[in-house]
Amino acid sequence: MTRDKISFLFEQRFGQTPTAISTAPGRIEIIGNHTDYNGGCVIGAGIDRHVWVAASPAISQNIRLASGPTGPVIEIDPRHEGRFSGPEAWANFPFGAWRSLQDFDLPRPPAFDLLILSDLPEGAGLSSSAALELATALALLHLAGQSGPAPADLAAIGRHAENTYVGVPCGILDQGVSAYARKNHLVHIDCRAPAFSLLPFPPAACFWIFNSMEKHALSDGHYAARNRECQEAAVILGVPWLVDLTDTSLAKGTHLLSGAQSKRARHVVEENARVARAVTALEAHDLVALGQLLTASHLSSQHLFENSTPALDSLVDLLHRQPGVHGARLTGGGFGGAVVALTTDRFGTAQADLVAQQHTAHGHPRPDVISLRTADGARLL
Ligand code: GLA
């Protein structure tokens, strides 16, 4: 989306030109499922699907938020406390980002007009929420005369908005990758610190995203329930983070845990080890090993973390039957959303269509298929 087009749409909606325009990409999680809030590591990448935000100081005393070129406008008294729900729930992301700025002692405009545009599917597990939080925070800081914060700080502001004002106890993965992403690179996050680093995009690797079109929503309670089970298991086993356990210390303490807690803990400990092995595989350009790790990750999500769905399992299964597929797994929170597949360039649009067709023949909605191109992180335009 060009700057001119965004300005034009903003003027149509608000009758003034925007003072700031920003963008942030969606992300895929390559590996590291639910390791982030357990003190572990994760690898992701920014994807070439974005949220754009245009903003100007308000003419009135209120905050006005517009979703899309023709979608609804919500007018908010800046003194508003509490969350929006139902069809207005989307306002929690930009309004939460604005509130978050104050919690970080950063300047912010007292009231503003803001337009949101996006080509990032919502509910696909590709982090449209994080992208919106980051793009909003950047644009509003600019309105308040502050130049862009460091990516790590921007990620923290976005995560705080999500945790506090949206109410999802997420880790740093989504906001961290959307802030830190770089074209032709993967992002590695050691989430405890957190510490961010870039890994070169593996030569000869192709990634595909299959959006199951089954809406995944972090705010529906499943995500928080898994997070709680993990925290409980860590407390019972006397460790600050689940990833502080080894296979042996976990096996010794398993009798103290409920069946569910024990499965969640095993998933997290083993998944974190898989992320470390994935780094080694990437350094060695060993895509076969990386693919096997992706597939092992999916099986663990399916059977131990229990955040997969029949549609995601079907996509992973069908992908594995195609030549050129190294591995596939669900990406992001789970309970719907998308699958990511690592392939050689033998796997092309024809194979992707075939998988989509076979999946549909099993009674699932037709998946939306995206061939991954990486993108840069959040920035002002
Ligand atoms: C969602 C959350 C992240 C992370 C993933 C699962 O994307 O927002 O913090 O926990 O799920 O790995």
Residues whose N, C-alpha, C, O or C-beta is under 5 A from the ligand:
A	BS01	GLA	G32 N33 H34 T35 D36 C170 G171 I172 L173 D174 G332 G333
